[in-house]
Amino acid sequence: AMVGPPGAPPAEPTMANGSSVDFQPRPLISGKSVPVLFLTGVALLLTGAYLFLHCRSLLQIDVPPGKRDPDLMLRGQIHAVLYITFATLWTASYIRCITELPGTIPSSPEWNYDPNADAPASAYNLNIEKKRSGERRHCKWCSKYKPDRAHHCRMCRVCILKMDHHCPWIYNCVGYRNHKFFFLLLVYSVLITQMVTWTMFESVRSSIKYDTHVVEMFLVLFAWTVALALGVIVTLFFIFHVWLMFKALTTIEYCEKSGKKAARGEGFVSGYKKSSWIGDVQEVLGRDPVVWLLPIQDLPDGGGLTFVSETTMLTTDLGVGRAYASKHHRTGKRSAANAPVRLGEGSRSPQDEHSRSPRGAPASA
């Protein structure tokens, strides 16, 4: 427990990166958890059909040892090992997606928004995203200043750091702290569905060609059809997120640019793109390449609060802040030119300047 001065309110719990834990407790079983339960059921269906129907037939468990085909047994062993490996990594990634909070704005005073006070000085004033007026962005629901790439999720009722999107399939938002796990979930979903689609087709053909029990044939056909349909959808979705990663964009940023800048022909260019593709990958999968494909937490630099560093290619227009400054600079120049000259003590009027004699000339009487 965190203690403080007598009579003071209890301190708000924080995560490792200083983000406040503002998430409402999520009930384990509710209407919003139905997609998670459905996806879990699909995963169990594919696992059971692939291991106990497809791999079991290749391993020829019901055939006497002397009559088994060694080539089929080897293929069955390879398929089983690969599937169990991918399924284990998929399960770990899925659990981390659900249980890992995406990160919220810190509860420190410098992030609290007060409409009657100026924005406080902050170590994160490097933010390049500003309002049209040139002021710092803030959330009217959370009453906090927003870091770059942070957005308010109405489903989670909290601002999410580096929010990508709210995903009902993981019963959570995809943000700074769990973006890697969501990306790995897509990676292993593609590997599993593609593997089942291409390697299980032999079992599908055998179940149709030979005398097979109707229940077994139905399960094989159904599992293969589900894997084929999901494989097409998930693969396209994965390709889209790979493209987003190398463009240094989130899904929300892509939608914003597709509706505004793309209409003006500016293209999908991010102000947070690094100087190399490795830097862009590290912003999603973490700093250590050794654990890129493992569901191990390895957060990028910046704590989800700032994304500008010496390796950031600030090649895009930094937004309305620059336009605001330019506009007010021009307005200020026009105002100064049109403003009347006020004469103060020790100042001279234009007439005085013209009446001054040249250096060395006698003054007129």
N, C-alpha and C positions, 0 to 999 in steps of 0.2 A: 504494500500500500504506500502511496505517496503522501507525505505529510507536509503541512505548511503552517503559517502563523495561526494562532487561536482565532476562531471565528471566520477564517478565510474559507472560501468554497473549495472543495476538493479539486486537485489539479486534474486536467483532462489527460487521459492516457494517450501516449504517443507511440508510434512505431519506430523502427530503427532509424529511419531517415527523417524523423522529427514530424512526420505527418500525424495529424490528429485522427483518432479512430472515431469518426462521426457516423459510421454505418449503423443502420438500424439492425437489430438481430433478425436474421432470416430464418423463418420456420423451416424445419427439415422437410415437412410434407405440406404443400400448399398448391394452389393452382399454378403458381409460377415455377414450381419444381417439376411439373409434368414433362416438359421437354427433356430435362435431365434423366428422368426415369425412363422415358421413351428411348433416348439414345443409349442408356445402359442396357435396356432390353435388346436393342439391335446388336450391340457389341457381344452380348452373351449368345445371341442366336448365331452370329457369324463364327464365334469361337467354337461353339459346340459342333456346328455343322462341319467346319474345316478340320478340326482335330479328330473328332470321333466318327466322322463319316468319310472324309477325303483322306486324311493321313492314315487312318486305321486301315482303310482298304489298300493303300500303298505298302504299309508295313506287313500286310498279310498275316495278321495275328491269328485268324481262324484257320490258316493253312499250316499243315505239318512243317516243321523246320526244314526237312530235306527237300520239300517241293516249292520252297519260296524262291521268287525271282530276286537275285541280289541287286539288280539295277533298280527295280521298283522299291526295294527296301531302302536303298541309299537315297533315292529321291524323296521318299516319305520322311526319312530322318532329317534331311536338309529342310524340307518344307516345315516340319514341326518345329525345328530349332529356330528358324527364321521367324515363323509366326509367333511363337512364344516370346521371343526377344522383342519384336515390334509391339506385341500386345502389352507386354509389361511396361515398356516405355510410354505407350499410349495411355495406359491406366494411370501411371504416375503423373504424366502431364495433365491429364484430365482432372485428377484430384487437386493438383496444385492450382489449376485454373479456377476451380470452384472455391477453394479454401483461402487462397492468397488474395488479400484485399489489394485493389489496384493502386492505392495511395491517394491521400487527400491533402488539402492545403493545411500547413501547420497552424497551430493555435497560438503562436507567439504574437505579441501585440503589433509587430510591424506588418502583419497580414490582415489585421482587423480593419474593416472599412467603417469610417465615420464620415457621413455626408457633410458634417459641419466643420470638418478639419481638413487640412491639407494632407496629401499622401505622405506618410512618414518615410524617412530615409531608410533604405534597405540595401543589404548586400546583394540583392537580386534585382537591382534597378537596371540591369543589362537587358531587361525584357524589351523585345522589339515589336510585340503585338500591343497596340494601343487602340483606344476608341477613336471615333472620327474627330472628336474634339482635341485629340492629342493627349488625353488623360489616361492614367492607368486603368486597365479593365478591372471591374469588380462584379461580384455576383450579388444580385438583389435578394436572392433567397438565403444564401449563406452569410451575407454581410462580410465578405472577405475579398481582398484583392486577389485577382487571378494571375498566377504565373503564366508564362507562355505555354500554349498548347493545352491548358486546363479548360475544362468545360463542365457545366452543371448537368448531371444526369437526373432526369425527373423520375426515373424508375428507382434509383438508389437514393434519391433526395440528398445528394451531396455533390460537391465539385470533385472531379477526378483529375489527377495529374496525368498529363500526356494521354488524354482520353482518345481511344481509337473508336470504340463503339460499345453499346450495351448489347450483350449477347445472351439471349434467353436460353441457349443450349448449355451454357455453363452457369446460369443463375447468378451472373455477376457482370460487372463492367470489365472491359479490357483496357488496361491503363499501364502506367509506368512500371509497377511492380510485378504484373503478371502477363505482360505482353509477350515475353519470351515463351512462357508456358502455352499460351494460345497458339503461337507460331509453331511450336513443337507438336501441339495437338494436330494441327493441319498436316505437318510433315508425316507423322506416323499414321494419320488417317489415310493419306494418299498411298503410303507404302502398303498398308494392310488391304485396302480395297482393290488396288491394282494387282497385288499378289494373289488375292482370292479370285479375282476375275480371270486372270490368265492361267493360273495353275489348277483351278478347280473345274475348268471346262472339260477336262478329261473325265472327271467323275460324273459330270452332268451327262456327257455322251454315253458313258457306260451304263448309267442308271436307266437311260432311255432304250439303249440297244439290248441290254440283257434283262433277264427276269429279276426285277428288284421289287422289294416290298413297297407298297404304295405310299406308306408314311415316309420311308427313307427317301424315295424318289421326290416326294413333295418337298421335304426339307432341303434336299440338295438343290433342287430347282429354285426354290424360294430364296435360299441364302445367296445363291449365285446371282439371281436377278437383283436382289437388294444391293449386293456388292457392286454390280455393274452400274446401277443407277446412282448410288452414292459416290462411286469412283469418278464418274463424269462431273458431278456437281462439285465435289470436294477438290478435285484436281484443278478445275477452273478457278475456284475460290483461292486455292493455294497459289496459283500463278499470279492472280491479282495481288495477293499480299506480298509475294516476292517482288513484284514490280513496285509496290508501295515502299518496301524496305529500301530498294536501291534508289528510289526517288526521294527518300527521307520524308515521306508523307504518312499521315494517319488517314483512316477512312473518313473522318470528319473533315480534315483538311482537303482531301480529294473532292468531297462533295461540295465544299465551299468554293474551291477553285473551278470545278466543272460548271458551276452556275454563274460565276462572275468573270474570272480571268480568262477562262477558255472562250467565253463569248467575245472577249476583246482580242482574242488571238495571242494571248500571252503564254499559253501552255501551262503544263503542270510543273512548275519550278518551285522548290522549297527553299526558304531562307535558312534552313537548318542542315542543309546538305554538307557533308564532310568533304575534305580534299581528296579522299580515296574511298573506294568501295568498301574496304575493310572497316573504315570508320562508320560507314552507314550500317554495316552488319552489326558492329559492336553496339550501336544504339538500340538494337532489338535483342540480340542474343547475349550481350555482355562483353566484357573486356577480354576474357580468357578464351581463346579459340579451342582449348582442350575440352571445355565443357559446353561448347555451343550446342551440341546435339543431345545433351543430357539435361533432364529436368532438375537442375541444380541452380539455386538463385545466384546470379552474378549481375548485379545492377550496373547500368551505365553510369558515367560521371554526371554530376549536376544535381543528383537527388530528386530529379523530376521537377525542379524549380527553375533551372536555367539550362539552356541548350546552346549557348554561344561560348566558343572556346577558340584557341589559336588554330584549330584545325577546321573550323567552320567556314564554309565558303559563303560569305554574305553577298551573293551575286544578285539577289532579287531586291526589288524596292522594299525598303524596310517598313512600308505601310504609311498610314495616315500621319504618323508622327513627323516624318520628314516633310510631307505636304503641308501639314499644319504649321510647322516652323517656317517653311518657305512663304506660305501665305501671309502669316503674321509679320514676317520680316518685310515683305513688300508693303503691307498695310502700315507698318510702323514708319517706313520711309516716306510714304505719301502723307501721313499725318504730320511728320516732322517738317515736311516741306510746306504744308499748308497752315501750320500752327503760327499764331502771331508771336513776334519776338517780345519777350518780357525783359524789360530793363531793370536790372537790379543794381545794387550798390557796387560801384567799381566797374560797371559795364558801359559800353559806348553804343550809341545809336548809329545807324548807317550814315546819317547826316554828319555825325562827329567824325566818322572815318573819312568822308570826303573832304571835310574841312581841315583835316590834318595836313600840315605842310610837309613837303619832302624833307628827308634828312638833310640837315645843314642849311636849309632855307630859312630866312627870318619869318617870323609869324606876322601875319597881316594885322594891321591896327584895327 
